[in-house]
Amino acid sequence: MPALAVSARYDKCWTVSASTQEGNIEITCRYLLDGAGRRGFLKHARRTRLMPSTLALFAYWTDHNLHSSETRVEAFSDGWFWAAPLSNDQANIAVFIDPKGRTLTQGDLERPYRALLSRSLLLRRCLEGCMVSPVIGCDAAANMAQEPIGEGYVRLGDAAMCIDPLAGQGTHLAIMMGLQAAAVTNTVLSTPTCREIAEQFYRNQVARWAQHFSAISAEFYAERAEVDPSTFWTTRAHGFPSIGNPPRAATTTKDLDPDTRLFWSTNAQFTIAGILIKDRIEEALVIFCRVGDRSIAFLGGVPVRQVAEHLLEPGRAYQIAARLVPYMGERAAVETVLKLWQFRVLATDESERENHKIIVPTQPLMGVAN
C-alpha cells in the first residue's frame, strides 16, 4: 500500500499486476480474496438479484442543519431518505428510489435530487447548506454472486453479496463474511483435502445470508406498505422470487407440556457439513432444520454427534430432556428440547413423524452429504 491492482491471471497460483507510485509490480499468491466492492476485481461474476431495482442518489454537504450525530431515515411514497452526519462536519445525504419510469442522466442528477429532498420533513433544511460534492447515482439493489468461491479465490463483502440498504446491517454482514472467508482460506491452504467442504460451507453461508437479509428488508417494506400502499413499497414487501422464505419456528408464547410426546420430525435430518471451529472449517454431524433453513452443530454446548441417538427415540418431553442431562446439565437439556420443538425438529403431530431409521455416522465422512 498504496497500490492499485490492475489485472490477475491464474495458473495454479495467482499473478496480480499492480501499479504503485514507484511503477508497475507483479505479486504472486496462492489464494485471492476479492473484496473490491459491488463490481469486484475478478470479472465475469454472474449475479442473482435478491430485491427489485433501487437507485441511490447521494452527495456530501456542509452547513447541513443536522445538529446531532444520529442517522436519519424517512419514508415517502416514491422511496426513502437517508442522512448520516460525519466526523468532519459533513453529512452524507441520500435518496433511494425506483429507477423505472425515470429519465435520469449522470450529468444531470442534481436537479431531481434537490427536488426529492425538498419533499423531506427531516432533511429539507439541508438544502440551505452547501453541497460540496457532485450528486452521484449508483445501483443500490440487493444481489449476490452466483459463485462466491471457486478454485483459488473467494469473494467477500459486496463482491459476494449486496444487501438492501434498508436492512441497515451491511457492516455487520461484512465483518461476519470477512471472518468466515479468512477461516475458509486458512482451511483450503493448510488442508487441501478439505477444500470441497470448506467451499460448500461458504456457499451455504452466503445463500443463507441472502435469504435472511432479504427477509429482513421485505419486512421493513411491508411495514411501510401497510400505511402507504404505493408501488415502491408494495413491490418490495414480498422480497424477490429468487429467494424463498423458510418456514417459521413454532410460536414461543405457548409452553411445551413436559408430558407431551415428541417424535423426530420430517422437517429435520442428520447430515455431514462444514462448521466454523476457531480459525478453520471442520467436518461435523449436524441437524439440518428446514424451519429457518439452518444447520445445528451444537446443542447445549455439546456436539450433535454425542447426543444424536437420544433424539431419535420417541418419548415424552421430560424423558428426552432426562437423556440429555448427563451431557449438558438439567437447564441446558430442558432448553434444548424446547428449542428443538420450536424449530419442529421434534414434532408432536404424528403426520410430521419420521418413521424410517436414520443412520447416524460413527466416523467423519469426507465431502458434503447434503
Disulfide bonds with the S-S distance in Angstrom:
none
